[in-house]
């Protein structure tokens, strides 16, 4: 059965009109909040979304110190699951002369996304917290139908053999695909093209970066405030929807190496974390040790999980692309453990967590229990070198040194 959807823009227009009816009475100091569902029923493992608004005096809706929106979901068996909400706005796209143009078509508002894990009658509400008070909407019901054919749930490490992956329903998952790290001038239209071709070739995997020139939340913006980059987040929504349509599971890489590298694809001169640009870091490697930088990354993780953590088509969170190309820091391994634990705390769906290295060598990162999935990056060698043999030896070395993890 297809879900019956409330037009999102209509729902946003109606928000002020239903405030008095939908928002429970709260102390005068507490925020006022209203939330509406964008569908009356959904299938298991599919997106259920609510949109709403919070009337409060926050200046930055992306700062959890000013306001947090969380969705609480009451399962048929009594379990209560919480997931963070996020600030967003709607856009429309057009392809003009081979270039994607995006136009905002709604104000900034809040949303909560959730994928129910089992059928039945669920209940949901929003809980909003601000420094001077908190508020919650009334519990409302949502009917969840069984999963559609071919929907297997989230990708997990197999409990039968921890070197392999499987879905929630036990079906095996073997990744076949390639890097589609960022788009060309066509923007999201490029992924419509690429994913259709990948699916036609039998692929089920793609790897996507979040760099400043594509899907990144922070670059030409105030640190910790994503408002002028919301079109990039909207683009990633569209790409993950395309991935779902074509049965492709995405390794989402949250940080590219060049932003904090001095030698490899360096973007440090333009990085907003650079003290020369008003940021907190004198040197790029301080990203691992500076508490303000760590706090900003934790804030970004909250947004990433809130917006895309609902999706079974997110295969894993990849913390860094080739982190060994960033200047060395003794805090790097501990940073990975901390951020992986933060993802675990935020993500109700417990997506796999990974990171990557350029050199593919043995690393203490691979021994971290917080890292679920190992990645080995290999690059071309000069002509005349027996590349298959070299790669086989290096992969065998990794497997013997770090048994028991998928790679």
C-alpha positions, 0 to 999 in steps of 0.5 A: 500500500502506498503511503498517503502524503500531505504536501510538504509545502502545504503542511508548512503553510498550515503550521501557524494555523494549527499551532493553537490546536496541536501544541500542548500548553507549556509554561511561558518560558518554554518554546512553542512547538508544532509538528505535522506528519508528511504521511499517514502510514508507511512501510517498515524500513521506509522513511516516515517524516514529520515537519514543524516549527519551534518558536523560541529565541534561538539564533542558530537552529544548528547549535544543540546548546541553543535548541534540540529537537528529538523525535520519540517513537513508541514501538508496538512492543513498548520500546521507545526509540529516540532520534535527533531532528534537524533544521532544513528547507525545501528546494526545487532543481532545474538543469540549465545548460548542463548545470543544476540550479537550486531554488529555495521554496520554503522557510527554514524549519525543523524535521524528524525522519525515522524508519520503523523497524517493524510493522504495527501501530506506532506512536510519535512525538517531538521533544524540544529542549532550550536553555530556558525550558522544554516542551513536547507535542502530544503522542500521535499514531502512525500505522506501519505496514510490512516491508516492501519486497526487496527491502531487507533492512540495514546492513550489519556485520554478520553474527555468524561470521564477523568477516562478512555483511548481512541485512537485518532479515539475514540476506547476505550483502556483498558490495559491488560498485565504485566511487562516485565521490562527487558530482559534475556540473549536473549536480544531482542529475549526474547521480540519476544518470550514474546510479541507473547505469550502475544498477543496470550493470548489477552494482549495489554500492557507491561511495560518496564524499561530503567535501566543500565543493559538493555535499559538505555542510561547512565550508563557505559558511560560519562554523557550526551554522549550515544555513547557507549550505542547506541546498547541499544537504538537500542534494544529498537527500535527492542522491540517497533517494536515487540510491534507494530507487536503484538498490544501491548502498552508500558509503558516506564519507564525512570528511575529505583529507584535503581540507586539513592537509598541507601537501595532498590536495591541500585546501587548508588555505581556504578552510574555515577552521584555519585561524587565518580565516577566523577558525580555531586551528593554527595547524591542520592536525589540531583538528584531532586535539582542539576541543572546539574543533571536536565539538564542532565535529560532534555537532556535524555528526548530530546533523548527519545522523538526524538527516540521513541516519534513517536510511537503510541505503546508508551502508556506513559512516566513513569518518575520513577519506585517507586520514593518513594524508593529514599531518600526524597527530598523537590524538588521531586514534583517540579522535576516531574512537570518540567520534565513532562512539558519538555516532553510536550514541546518536544513531538509533539504527547503528550504522556501520562505522569506518574510516580510510587510509591512503597507504593501506598499511597496518594501522592502530585504527583497525584495532579499534573496536569502534571501527566496524569495517576496514578499507584498503585503498590501492593506487596504480604502480609503475608499469612493469610491477606485478600489481595483482601480486602486490595487492594480494600480499598487502590484503593478506597482511591486513587480513592476518593482522586484523582478523574478524572484521569485514574489509 
